[in-house]
């Protein structure tokens, strides 16, 4: 019996530290990262990236943010130039090579140190209802005394 594939998708969260100030303030760099990243991880870009400058209530928290929608979900970037920090999220309902995404991010932003979290989301989301139904029915039959 085929074991059902479950889970909605992968979510890569990358926190980058020690990035060059001029990289974190370069709107074109953010745009180009978002424009190329879907191709790097074999995803389907469904719109051009959107990148913009953000100025908040706390002056040192200003930065650049951007996102691109992909058919599989989204990719986002948020920079905090005064702190040498950026966060990147890649969420996809299709599996992707997280190492390739990390390597590409490190190269583009010259990340000195990083924190990585890779989470499987929606673990109870059944990919194929028919397969799940057959699997559970057989499991329940085997449990009967």
QUIVENVEN-V805584 format. One record per backbone hydrogen bond with DSSP energy under -0.5 kcal/mol. CO is the residue of the C=O (numbers start at 0). NH is the residue of the N-H. If there is no record, write none. Layout:
# QUIVENVEN-V805584
{{CO & NH} {CO & NH}}
This chain:
# QUIVENVEN-V805584
{{3 & 5} {4 & 126} {8 & 120} {9 & 91} {10 & 12} {10 & 118} {11 & 13} {11 & 89} {12 & 116} {13 & 15} {13 & 87} {14 & 114} {15 & 85} {16 & 111} {16 & 112} {19 & 22} {19 & 23} {20 & 24} {22 & 25} {24 & 26} {25 & 29} {26 & 30} {27 & 31} {28 & 32} {29 & 33} {30 & 34} {31 & 35} {32 & 36} {33 & 37} {35 & 38} {35 & 39} {36 & 40} {37 & 42} {38 & 41} {42 & 44} {43 & 70} {49 & 66} {51 & 64} {53 & 62} {56 & 58} {57 & 60} {58 & 61} {62 & 53} {63 & 78} {64 & 51} {65 & 76} {66 & 49} {67 & 74} {68 & 45} {68 & 46} {69 & 72} {71 & 92} {72 & 69} {73 & 90} {74 & 67} {75 & 88} {76 & 65} {77 & 86} {79 & 82} {79 & 83} {79 & 84} {80 & 83} {83 & 17} {83 & 18} {84 & 79} {85 & 15} {86 & 77} {87 & 13} {88 & 75} {89 & 11} {90 & 73} {91 & 9} {95 & 97} {96 & 100} {97 & 101} {98 & 102} {99 & 103} {100 & 104} {101 & 105} {102 & 106} {103 & 107} {104 & 108} {105 & 109} {105 & 110} {112 & 16} {114 & 14} {116 & 12} {116 & 118} {118 & 10} {118 & 120} {120 & 7} {120 & 8} {121 & 124} {123 & 125} {124 & 6} {127 & 131} {128 & 132} {129 & 133} {130 & 134} {131 & 135} {132 & 136} {133 & 137} {134 & 138} {135 & 139} {136 & 140} {137 & 141} {138 & 142} {139 & 143} {140 & 143}}
